[in-house]
């Protein structure tokens, strides 16, 4: 087997394991066996329903860490797939299967890149680690967050972290995520008085009362963003009211909304402004908040420069640094002081039916990961 085909082979082996979150189904053991053969110390961390892998080679500084997840989202209707989602299949140069792009292809590239690098350069100027979880696509409670808490408690610090999320848009490497927006979710319950629709003077319709406030929230300019982040966005994702009957005014309206916010505002400021708008419209309400992640930004420095050089070296073009998109586990790693970037395959089919990745991109990504190791650890 050639070095190039090793990446494809390992990706296929990972895809065959139906690791729907929070299941791992042996993916981490497969990776651990490969890393153990390279001299990595293997530590499994199991929290509640989640298996995590911390593998480290060396005990010095600086520490470069590959981070990622073995869990995948559910397949959706199997009959809509052109081939079974956990039986990898190549058609027209594309590898199909759940997790090909998000993110088992990246995991395979990390392993093979590390094997190739250490075969050529066994003595390093720093350490390499892998932080792998099976809880990224789920509630993100017992995965990377818990591993980082464990590492912090024993003063084990990551210097540079590369997360293998599918960052690319059109060509692998055309986008590197050097930060992410914060995510704040609100669960709002607007209270009214239930009754018959024919007697409006006896009811207090929470839908009617909430509508102007929701319009104000959806049109509010929360900030204008900055050089690194787009403007903060507010989106209502779920809304429910009613008893199911056409002649009953409901007594309650429930809705869920989310902010993806920049570094121009804080979660506390957003909460205060929401409450002020709700009070301005004289609503009777309860609200609960969940802070899903703080915004983070890795400015130009050793890690960003190494990743950009790797893309230039392998692809021959300049990458774009962006902070758009959803959240990633980088939000748990960056607060420790680590530099964090995300670099992975194209994201056009992630979470979709017939998820796929270009086979050639797996080789290109492996080359980029190896180049980053050379730039940082030699």
SETORGU-987901 format. One record per residue: residue in three letters; x, y, z of N, C-alpha, C in turn. Coordinates in pm, whole numbers, padded with zeros to 5 digits, always signed. Each point is the difference from the previous one (the first is absolute). Layout:
ALAXYZXYZXYZ/...
end
This chain:
UNK+00084-00120+00000-00084+00120+00000+00088+00126+00000/UNK-00027+00093-00089+00078+00123-00007-00042+00092+00113/UNK+00084+00105+00024-00033+00096+00103-00131+00071-00032/UNK-00019+00034-00127-00121+00071-00038-00124-00085+00026/UNK+00002-00126-00045-00118-00085+00016-00025-00034+00147/UNK+00101+00017+00086-00020-00024+00142-00105+00095+00057/UNK-00007+00121-00050-00098+00098+00048-00140-00045-00038/UNK-00018-00039-00122-00130-00048-00045-00041-00126+00076/UNK+00093-00091+00018-00030-00126+00069-00046+00027+00143/UNK+00069+00086+00072-00037+00029+00138-00134+00073+00006/UNK-00024+00092-00092-00129+00069-00005-00113-00100-00016/UNK+00018-00095-00091-00103-00101-00022-00022-00085+00124/UNK+00108-00035+00070-00014-00079+00122-00079+00076+00106/UNK+00022+00129+00011-00073+00080+00097-00148+00013-00039/UNK-00026+00018-00129-00139+00015-00045-00081-00126+00026/UNK+00064-00115-00010-00071-00127+00022-00051-00015+00143/UNK+00049+00080+00089-00044-00006+00139-00115+00101+00019/UNK-00121-00048+00026-00118+00088+00007-00006+00079+00130/UNK+00087+00098+00013+00020+00071+00126-00092+00122+00010/UNK-00130-00024-00001-00096+00109+00015+00007+00051+00144/UNK+00013+00130+00015+00025+00062+00130-00095-00052+00108/UNK+00049-00035+00120+00137+00014+00050+00084-00128-00014/UNK-00041-00090-00087+00073-00126-00014+00131+00020-00074/UNK+00099-00080+00035+00130+00003-00066+00021-00123-00087/UNK-00053-00113+00043+00001-00124-00077+00141-00046-00042/UNK+00097+00025+00085+00135-00049-00026+00088+00090-00083/UNK-00048+00115-00037+00083+00093-00080+00124+00045+00076/UNK-00019+00038+00127+00113+00050+00078+00103-00109+00025/UNK-00046-00123+00019+00096-00109+00020+00082-00022-00125/UNK-00064+00010-00116+00073-00012-00126+00108+00106-00010/UNK-00033+00123+00038+00098+00108-00003+00107-00021+00108/UNK-00042-00041+00118+00093-00019+00111+00105-00105-00033/UNK-00042-00107-00068+00095-00105-00037+00108+00055-00093/UNK-00041+00084-00093+00097+00059-00093+00094+00096+00074/UNK-00054+00077+00093+00081+00097+00073+00091-00067+00101/UNK-00048-00105+00064+00083-00074+00094+00125-00054-00067/UNK-00014-00045-00124+00115-00052-00074+00103+00108-00030/UNK-00043+00128+00010+00090+00113-00024+00062+00053+00129/UNK-00031-00062+00112+00056+00044+00127-00088+00094+00078/UNK-00127+00013-00037-00093+00085+00074-00047-00072+00127/UNK-00011+00075+00107-00065-00049+00121-00151+00016-00018/UNK-00075-00107+00021-00143-00002-00028-00078+00010+00131/UNK-00094+00092+00004-00085+00016+00118-00146+00012-00047/UNK-00082-00095+00040-00143+00006-00029-00070+00069+00116/UNK-00084+00095-00031-00077+00072+00101-00148-00021-00030/UNK-00066-00074+00087-00142-00028-00020-00080+00080+00102/UNK-00085+00090-00052-00086+00081+00086-00146-00029-00035/UNK-00074-00054+00094-00142-00031-00019-00020-00091-00122/UNK-00045+00057-00112-00030-00081-00119+00101+00023-00112/UNK+00111+00065+00031+00090+00047-00106+00141-00051+00019/UNK+00055-00058-00105+00138-00045-00001+00088+00106-00065/UNK+00111+00031+00065+00095+00097-00051+00140-00060+00000/UNK+00081+00047-00092+00138-00047-00012+00095+00118+00016/UNK+00096-00017+00091+00111+00096+00013+00127-00081-00023/UNK+00068+00031-00106+00125-00070-00034+00109+00104-00014/UNK+00113-00026+00064+00108+00099-00001+00134-00068-00018/UNK+00084+00061-00080+00138-00048-00021+00094+00107+00054/UNK+00067-00032+00112+00091+00094+00064-00066+00072+00116/UNK+00081+00064+00081-00050+00074+00116+00060+00140+00008/UNK+00037+00054-00114+00063+00132+00000-00089+00107-00059/UNK+00061+00106-00046-00068+00115-00061+00077+00041-00125/UNK-00068+00062-00094-00145+00025-00011-00074-00128-00036/UNK-00131+00004+00016-00083-00117-00028-00096+00033-00113/UNK+00014-00074-00110-00092+00011-00112-00104-00110+00013/UNK-00128+00036-00019-00108-00097+00019-00092-00005-00122/UNK-00023-00120-00050-00107-00025-00095-00127-00027+00080/UNK-00110+00067-00034-00126-00022+00071-00110-00033-00098/UNK-00089-00090+00042-00111-00037-00087-00099-00090+00069/UNK-00095-00052-00077-00105-00083+00058-00029-00119-00090/UNK-00029-00112+00066-00034-00122-00073-00150-00017-00018/UNK-00081+00074+00074-00145-00015-00014-00051+00074-00124/UNK-00110-00052-00052-00063+00060-00117-00147+00022+00030/UNK-00065+00082-00083-00143+00022+00015-00076-00119-00057/UNK-00128-00018+00038-00079-00109-00056-00006+00007-00153/UNK-00027-00112-00061+00004-00009-00147-00117+00068-00068/UNK-00114+00009+00069-00121+00037-00070-00056-00122-00071/UNK-00103+00017-00085-00064-00114-00066+00099-00081-00085/UNK+00017-00125+00036+00097-00084-00070-00035-00017-00147/UNK-00129-00002-00030-00040-00023-00139+00037+00117-00091/UNK+00033+00114+00059+00038+00115-00082+00150+00000-00034/UNK+00078-00085+00063+00142-00012-00032+00017-00085-00126/UNK+00095+00040-00084+00029-00078-00120+00084-00123+00030/UNK+00063-00003+00118+00073-00118+00048-00008+00003+00151/UNK+00013-00115+00066-00013-00004+00147+00099+00098+00066/UNK-00047+00082+00094+00083+00106+00056+00122-00048+00077/UNK-00003-00124+00051+00115-00051+00074+00075-00108-00077/UNK-00021-00002-00131+00078-00083-00089+00064+00091-00104/UNK+00124+00044+00025+00062+00099-00089+00003-00047-00145/UNK-00031+00092-00089-00003-00033-00143+00057+00117-00079/UNK+00085-00031-00097+00060+00103-00085-00073+00001-00134/UNK-00048+00118-00038-00063+00019-00130+00050+00130-00060/UNK+00057-00010-00119+00049+00119-00072+00098+00083+00083/UNK+00089-00069+00070+00102+00069+00077-00046+00056+00132/UNK-00124-00031+00040-00056+00048+00126-00024-00118+00093/UNK+00038+00017+00125-00022-00101+00102-00126+00035+00076/UNK-00099-00091-00005-00129+00023+00064-00009-00076+00133/UNK-00069+00061+00096-00023-00064+00129-00019+00104+00107/UNK-00075-00037+00103-00020+00094+00111+00132+00020+00074/UNK+00040+00127+00012+00124+00034+00069+00119+00019-00092/UNK-00017-00019-00131+00115+00017-00090+00060+00140+00014/UNK-00088+00102+00002+00048+00138+00011+00001+00048+00143/UNK-00091-00052+00081-00016+00052+00137+00001-00116+00100/UNK+00117-00043+00050+00130+00043-00046+00100-00116+00001/UNK-00046-00115-00047+00087-00117+00004+00112+00008-00103/UNK-00023+00072-00110+00108+00022-00095+00113+00080+00063/UNK-00035+00100+00079+00101+00080+00069+00077-00084+00102/UNK-00072-00085+00074+00066-00085+00100+00103-00091-00066/UNK-00038-00060-00113+00093-00087-00071+00120+00079-00048/UNK-00024+00120-00051+00111+00084-00048+00095+00036+00114/UNK-00055+00027+00119+00083+00031+00116+00092-00116+00035/UNK-00057-00121+00003+00078-00118+00038+00110-00026-00103/UNK-00035-00003-00127+00098-00032-00104+00105+00109-00010/UNK-00040+00125+00014+00098+00110-00004+00100-00014+00115/UNK-00048-00036+00118+00088-00018+00115+00094-00118-00021/UNK-00052-00110-00055+00085-00116-00028+00111+00036-00099/UNK-00035+00070-00105+00101+00037-00100+00103+00096+00058/UNK-00049+00096+00077+00089+00100+00058+00100-00064+00096/UNK-00049-00084+00091+00089-00060+00100+00095-00102-00061/UNK-00039-00058-00112+00092-00092-00068+00121+00075-00054/UNK-00020+00126-00035+00110+00081-00053+00070+00081+00108/UNK-00072+00034+00107+00054+00090+00101-00040-00049+00140/UNK+00065-00105+00050-00040-00054+00131+00035+00091+00117/UNK+00102+00086-00016+00038+00093+00106-00058+00137-00029/UNK-00084+00049+00092-00074+00123-00026+00042+00110+00097/UNK-00041+00124-00035+00022+00114+00089-00125+00029+00084/UNK-00090-00094+00005-00122+00013+00078-00073-00133+00004/UNK-00121+00000+00051-00080-00123+00015-00121+00003-00092/UNK-00055-00117-00022-00123-00014-00078-00103-00072+00086/UNK-00125+00046-00009-00110-00064+00073-00122-00012-00090/UNK-00090-00090+00038-00130-00014-00064-00108+00009+00107/UNK-00098+00087-00024-00116+00010+00089-00123-00035-00084/UNK-00053-00119+00022-00108-00051-00083-00120-00034+00089/UNK-00119+00043-00041-00120-00024+00079-00107-00068-00084/UNK-00102-00053+00067-00118-00053-00070-00125+00081+00038/UNK+00020+00125+00042-00111+00082+00049-00003+00138-00065/UNK+00050+00014-00122-00001+00133-00062-00134+00031-00064/UNK-00062-00101-00060-00128+00021-00068-00118-00006+00096/UNK+00025-00037+00123-00107-00013+00099-00008+00121+00091/UNK-00027-00023+00128-00020+00111+00094+00130+00067+00045/UNK+00114-00048-00045+00133+00056+00029+00024+00022+00149/UNK-00048-00092+00083+00017+00014+00144+00118-00083+00050/UNK+00011-00122-00048+00097-00096+00055+00115-00028-00095/UNK+00019+00085-00098+00105-00020-00098+00121+00089+00023/UNK+00034+00078-00101+00119+00086+00006-00002+00090+00123/UNK-00115+00050+00034-00012+00088+00118+00054-00069+00125/UNK-00039-00125+00023+00045-00073+00119+00149-00036-00010/UNK+00046-00033-00119+00142-00032-00017+00085+00123+00032/UNK-00041+00115-00052+00075+00123+00027+00000+00033+00148/UNK-00112-00020+00066-00005+00024+00145+00099-00091+00072/UNK+00011-00124-00044+00094-00095+00060+00143+00045-00024/UNK+00030+00040-00123+00136+00045-00032+00036+00126+00077/UNK-00093+00092+00010+00025+00124+00073+00027-00029+00148/UNK-00074-00095+00056+00016-00032+00142+00140-00053+00030/UNK+00063-00063-00098+00135-00051+00023+00106+00083-00075/UNK-00039+00122-00036+00094+00097-00059+00064-00051-00130/UNK-00079-00070-00079+00049-00050-00128-00054+00093-00108/UNK+00088+00076-00062-00040+00109-00088+00029-00031-00147/UNK-00097+00029-00084+00017-00009-00145+00047+00135-00052/UNK+00105-00002-00081+00050+00124-00059-00073+00034-00129/UNK-00008-00098-00089-00063+00018-00130-00098-00115-00023/UNK-00117+00032-00049-00100-00105-00024-00059+00015-00139/UNK+00002-00108-00076-00064-00004-00130-00122-00091+00009/UNK-00118+00058-00020-00125-00074+00001-00034-00037-00144/UNK-00033-00125-00023-00019-00047-00137-00138+00021-00058/UNK-00073+00100+00049-00134+00027-00053+00008+00037-00149/UNK-00105-00036-00076+00000+00032-00144-00013+00150-00024/UNK+00111+00066-00012+00002+00146-00011-00008+00049-00143/UNK+00034-00084-00096+00017+00044-00138-00134+00018-00072/UNK+00001+00085-00102-00123+00031-00073-00002-00063-00138/UNK+00096+00036-00084+00003-00050-00138+00118-00094-00025/UNK+00115+00032+00059+00119-00083-00011+00057-00020+00139/UNK+00053-00118+00026+00052-00026+00133+00113+00098+00030/UNK-00013+00069+00112+00098+00098+00040-00034+00143-00038/UNK-00111+00022-00073-00029+00138-00041-00047+00087+00115/UNK-00045-00065+00110-00041+00073+00120+00058-00068+00122/UNK+00060+00079+00086+00041-00043+00134-00080+00081+00100/UNK-00064-00069+00092-00071+00070+00107+00099+00033+00111/UNK+00023+00128+00022+00090+00040+00108-00076+00059+00118/UNK-00129-00028+00004-00084+00043+00110-00142-00042-00026/UNK-00083+00016+00099-00142-00031-00013-00081+00100+00081/UNK-00122+00024-00046-00090+00086+00075-00049-00071+00126/UNK-00042+00079+00097-00063-00056+00118-00142-00044-00031/UNK-00053-00089+00082-00136-00050-00018-00075+00009+00132/UNK-00111+00072-00003-00083+00020+00119-00145-00034-00037/UNK-00060-00092+00074-00137-00043-00028-00093+00047+00111/UNK-00116+00050-00039-00102+00041+00095-00126-00083-00015/UNK-00057-00040+00112-00126-00075+00003-00104+00090+00067/UNK-00088+00055-00081-00095+00102+00046-00140-00060+00011/UNK-00066+00032+00110-00139-00042+00020-00081+00125+00031/UNK-00092+00035-00091-00086+00117+00018-00135-00049+00054/UNK-00041+00058+00112-00121-00046+00068-00120+00088-00036/UNK-00114-00065-00017-00125+00070-00026-00112-00061+00080/UNK-00121+00018-00046-00118-00060+00064-00079-00075-00106/UNK-00017-00129+00018-00070-00084-00096-00151+00024+00007/UNK-00067-00015-00115-00145+00013-00002-00056-00017-00138/UNK-00129+00024-00014-00071-00018-00126+00030+00117-00093/UNK+00023-00030-00128+00032+00105-00096-00115+00100-00018/UNK-00123-00043+00032-00115+00088-00018-00015+00103+00112/UNK+00083-00013+00105-00007+00093+00112+00136+00063+00026/UNK+00047+00083-00094+00135+00056+00011+00021+00084+00125/UNK-00109+00055+00055+00015+00082+00120+00032-00084+00124/UNK-00014-00133-00013+00025-00088+00113+00134-00074-00011/UNK+00074+00027-00106+00127-00069-00020+00114+00101-00009/UNK+00119-00052+00006+00121+00080-00024+00088-00083-00095/UNK-00006+00033-00129+00063-00084-00102+00151+00021-00003/UNK+00079-00100+00041+00147+00019+00004+00061+00010-00140/UNK-00069-00052-00101+00053+00013-00135-00007+00146-00044/UNK-00117+00062+00021-00015+00140-00037+00095+00088+00080/UNK+00014-00031+00129+00086+00084+00084+00147-00014-00040/UNK+00040-00122-00038+00142-00024-00029+00041+00051-00138/UNK-00093+00006-00095+00036+00031-00138+00080+00129-00016/UNK-00042+00113+00058+00079+00122-00016+00140-00011+00062/UNK+00009-00071+00112+00131-00017+00063+00091-00085-00087/UNK-00055-00104-00060+00081-00086-00087+00044+00075-00124/UNK-00088+00085-00051+00038+00083-00115+00115+00093+00036/UNK-00006+00056+00119+00106+00090+00045+00132-00075+00018/UNK-00007-00119+00057+00121-00080+00019+00063-00040-00133/UNK-00084-00033-00097+00052-00048-00128+00053+00111-00088/UNK-00036+00124+00027+00050+00113-00080+00106+00083+00074/UNK+00023-00032+00125+00101+00074+00078+00139-00018-00060/UNK+00077+00106-00005+00140-00006-00041+00082-00017+00128/UNK+00054-00117+00017+00070-00031+00125+00143+00050+00000/UNK+00063-00001-00114+00131+00061-00020+00028-00004-00151/UNK+00114+00055-00038+00037+00002-00142+00117-00092-00030/UNK+00036-00087+00096+00114-00087-00022+00130+00078+00002/UNK+00105-00064-00047+00130+00067-00009+00083-00066-00110/UNK+00128+00027+00000+00085-00050-00108+00006-00153-00004/UNK-00031-00065+00110+00011-00145+00007-00135-00071+00004/UNK-00105+00070+00048-00129-00064+00020-00111+00075-00073/UNK-00096-00073-00059-00120+00066-00053-00086+00051+00114/UNK-00100+00079-00034-00089+00054+00101-00072-00113+00073/UNK-00032+00024+00125-00075-00096+00079-00137-00024-00062/UNK-00042-00128-00003-00129-00035-00058-00092-00058+00107/UNK-00131+00028-00017-00105-00053+00087-00095-00080-00086/UNK-00027-00126+00039-00091-00084-00076-00092-00078+00095/UNK-00128+00000-00034-00096-00085+00072+00000-00136-00067/UNK+00023-00104+00078+00011-00134-00059-00121-00089+00028/UNK-00074+00029+00106-00120-00078+00032-00103+00091+00065/UNK-00128-00025-00033-00107+00078+00062-00124-00088+00009/UNK-00070+00009+00114-00117-00085+00019-00100+00071+00090/UNK-00127-00010-00042-00110+00046+00084-00126-00071-00050/UNK-00100-00009+00084-00126-00057-00043-00027-00135+00062/UNK-00128-00032+00011-00044-00127+00057-00031-00103-00107/UNK-00001+00043-00124-00040-00089-00108-00141+00028-00046/UNK-00076+00073+00080-00138+00036-00036+00000+00136-00069/UNK-00095+00021-00090-00006+00126-00074-00076+00109+00075/UNK-00068-00036+00107-00082+00098+00071+00050+00031+00140/UNK+00129-00027+00024+00059+00024+00132+00120+00091-00014/UNK-00003+00108+00073+00119+00085+00013+00094-00067+00099/UNK+00127-00021-00039+00092-00070+00092+00038+00088+00118/UNK+00040-00066+00103+00043+00073+00118+00150+00021+00007/UNK+00072-00053-00101+00146+00007+00008+00060-00011-00140/UNK+00106+00069-00022+00080-00011-00122+00143-00030+00039/UNK+00059-00102-00064+00138-00038+00029+00083+00015-00127/UNK+00116+00053+00013+00087+00009-00116+00146-00009+00040/UNK+00080-00041-00096+00145-00011+00017+00067+00090-00102/UNK+00098+00076+00046+00076+00085-00092+00149-00014+00029/UNK+00079+00042-00094+00145-00014+00014+00073+00122-00055/UNK+00101+00042+00072+00094+00101-00048+00129-00068-00043/UNK+00051+00035-00116+00138-00026-00036+00068+00136+00004/UNK+00086+00018+00100+00044+00136+00029+00151+00018-00011/UNK+00035+00123-00029+00140+00037-00022+00064+00043+00132/UNK+00124+00041-00010+00071+00049+00118-00034+00146+00031/UNK-00091+00058-00077-00043+00137+00026-00098+00009+00117/UNK-00062-00114+00034-00094-00004+00112+00031-00122+00086/UNK-00051+00003+00122+00013-00116+00089-00136-00067+00013/UNK+00002-00123+00047-00125-00071+00025-00086+00076+00101/UNK+00064+00057+00100-00074+00074+00103-00069+00124-00060/UNK+00069+00068-00091-00061+00118-00063-00119-00039-00087/UNK+00011-00111-00071-00111-00046-00082-00120-00036+00086/UNK+00024-00066+00111-00109-00036+00090-00070+00124+00053/UNK+00078+00098+00040-00058+00124+00055-00084+00072-00104/UNK+00046+00004-00123-00074+00069-00106-00128-00074-00036/UNK+00003-00132+00001-00121-00077-00025-00104+00026+00109/UNK+00043-00005+00124-00092+00023+00111-00061+00139-00007/UNK+00081+00099-00039-00050+00137-00011-00109+00010-00107/UNK+00020-00069-00113-00101+00003-00105-00129-00072+00043/UNK+00015-00112+00068-00118-00073+00047-00077+00083+00102/UNK+00071+00066+00089-00065+00084+00101-00065+00123-00064/UNK+00065+00053-00104-00055+00115-00071-00137-00033-00060/UNK-00018-00127-00040-00128-00041-00059-00094-00061+00106/UNK+00037+00016+00125-00087-00034+00113-00048-00146-00006/UNK+00093-00089-00027-00034-00141-00004+00010-00062+00139/UNK-00084-00099+00022+00013-00085+00119+00073-00125-00046/UNK+00121-00022+00046+00083-00105-00060+00095-00062+00100/UNK+00048-00118-00036+00115-00064+00063+00102-00025-00110/UNK+00127+00003+00036+00103-00025-00100+00118-00072+00064/UNK+00051-00098-00071+00120-00072+00041+00105+00014-00109/UNK+00125+00001+00041+00111+00020-00094+00097-00117+00006/UNK+00057-00033-00116+00108-00097-00008+00111+00061-00084/UNK+00116+00017+00061+00117+00050-00072+00072-00120-00059/UNK-00013-00018-00131+00058-00116-00066+00150+00014-00026/UNK+00046+00123-00009+00143+00020-00023+00035+00147-00015/UNK+00117+00036+00048+00049+00137-00014+00067+00017-00136/UNK+00000+00121-00053+00075+00023-00124+00150-00009+00028/UNK+00074-00046-00100+00145-00001+00016+00065+00036-00133/UNK+00121+00051+00010+00074+00042-00119+00147-00030+00021/UNK+00060-00066-00098+00144-00021-00001+00058+00092-00106/UNK+00068+00103+00045+00058+00097-00093+00123-00061-00065/UNK+00054+00070-00095+00119-00051-00070+00113-00024+00100/UNK+00062-00116-00014+00105-00045+00088+00052-00132-00054/UNK+00074-00075+00080+00062-00123-00051-00097-00100-00061/UNK-00115-00023+00065-00092-00101-00052-00069+00046-00128/UNK-00052+00121+00000-00066+00051-00121+00098+00005-00116/UNK+00121+00046+00026+00099+00010-00107+00039-00139-00051/UNK+00014-00097+00090+00035-00136-00041-00110-00060-00087/UNK-00126+00022+00039-00111-00054-00078-00009+00067-00137/UNK+00017+00131-00002-00005+00072-00128+00114-00042-00092/UNK+00117-00019+00055+00114-00046-00079-00025-00140-00055/UNK-00061-00085+00081-00027-00137-00044-00096-00001-00118/UNK-00103+00083+00006-00094+00009-00112+00071+00051-00125/UNK+00081+00103+00018+00073+00056-00114+00095-00104-00060/UNK+00065-00075+00087+00098-00100-00045-00068-00114-00075/UNK-00116-00044+00048-00067-00116-00059-00091+00039-00117/UNK-00073+00110+00016-00100+00038-00099+00045+00112-00094/UNK+00097+00078+00043+00048+00107-00087-00084+00125+00000/UNK-00091+00015+00098-00078+00124+00009-00003+00048+00145/UNK-00045+00125+00017-00010+00059+00133-00136-00035+00060/UNK+00002-00043+00125-00124-00034+00068-00069+00126+00050/UNK-00125-00014+00039-00076+00109+00059-00028-00033+00145/UNK+00027+00096+00088-00029-00018+00143-00141+00050+00029/UNK-00085-00088+00056-00139+00035+00025-00044-00050+00136/UNK-00108+00062+00051-00056-00040+00130-00147-00035-00012/UNK-00050-00017-00122-00141-00027-00022-00034-00146+00031/UNK-00129-00032-00010-00043-00136+00023-00045-00024+00142/UNK-00018-00126+00033-00048-00037+00133+00110+00000+00103/UNK-00025-00070+00108+00101-00012+00105+00079-00129-00021/UNK+00109-00012+00071+00080-00122-00001+00058-00019+00139/UNK+00065-00114+00020+00061-00024+00130+00119+00091+00027/UNK+00040+00076-00101+00104+00099+00024-00037+00099+00107/UNK-00132+00019+00022-00045+00096+00101+00035-00043+00140/UNK+00025-00130+00021+00039-00048+00132+00152+00004+00018/UNK+00073-00001-00110+00146-00007+00005+00063+00139+00004/UNK-00056+00093-00077+00057+00134-00009+00009+00074+00134/UNK-00100-00012+00089+00009+00074+00127+00119-00040+00087/UNK+00064-00113-00027+00116-00041+00080+00125+00079-00040/UNK-00011+00080-00107+00116+00074-00048+00061-00060-00124/UNK-00054-00112-00046+00054-00065-00119-00038+00078-00126/UNK+00090-00001-00099-00035+00047-00133-00078-00112-00068/UNK-00111+00034-00065-00089-00100-00059-00037+00040-00142/UNK+00012-00094-00093-00052+00018-00135-00075-00126-00041/UNK-00086+00014-00099-00072-00113-00057+00035-00010-00148/UNK+00041-00119-00041+00034-00024-00139-00043-00142-00036/UNK-00088-00011-00098-00050-00130-00040-00057+00005-00140/UNK-00069-00107-00041-00050-00010-00137-00116+00094-00028/UNK-00055-00007-00120-00112+00085-00039-00126-00041+00077/UNK-00081+00101+00033-00112-00024+00090-00136-00001-00070/UNK-00002-00007-00132-00126+00011-00072-00100-00110+00026/UNK+00045-00119+00043-00093-00111+00020-00009-00048+00144/UNK+00060+00071+00093-00002-00047+00138-00142-00004+00053/UNK-00031-00104+00077-00131-00024+00062-00108-00031-00103/UNK+00033-00009-00128-00099-00023-00103-00010-00148-00038/UNK-00107-00033-00073-00007-00129-00067+00112-00006-00103/UNK+00062-00118-00016+00110-00018-00096+00119+00092+00029/UNK+00032+00017+00128+00122+00073+00038+00120-00063-00071/UNK+00090+00086-00048+00117-00053-00071+00116+00098+00006/UNK+00115-00050-00039+00121+00080-00009+00077-00047-00122/UNK+00072+00091-00063+00085-00039-00112+00116-00085+00051/UNK+00021-00114-00063+00109-00088+00044+00133+00073-00007/UNK+00020+00077-00104+00127+00073-00015+00021+00099+00113/UNK-00111+00053+00055+00012+00097+00108+00056-00063+00127/UNK-00024-00128+00020+00056-00067+00117+00152+00001-00006/UNK+00054-00022-00119+00145+00004-00017+00053+00141+00020/UNK-00070+00099-00056+00043+00140+00014-00003+00043+00146/UNK-00104-00039+00071-00012+00037+00141+00110-00065+00082/UNK+00032-00124-00030+00110-00068+00070+00131+00074-00022/UNK+00024+00043-00124+00121+00075-00030+00005+00131+00079/UNK-00116+00066+00011-00004+00126+00075+00028-00023+00148/UNK-00060-00103+00057+00022-00028+00142+00147-00033+00026/UNK+00060-00076-00089+00141-00033+00018+00085+00126-00011/UNK-00032+00087-00096+00077+00124-00015-00010+00087+00124/UNK-00117+00005+00063-00016+00078+00123+00089-00053+00110/UNK+00009-00132+00012+00089-00061+00100+00145+00041-00027/UNK+00040-00002-00126+00137+00039-00034+00025+00147+00037/UNK-00096+00087-00030+00021+00143+00028+00008+00029+00149/UNK-00074-00074+00081-00009+00033+00143+00097-00077+00089/UNK+00037-00121-00040+00072-00088+00093+00141-00036-00048/UNK+00051+00072-00098+00139-00025-00044+00077+00130-00008/
end
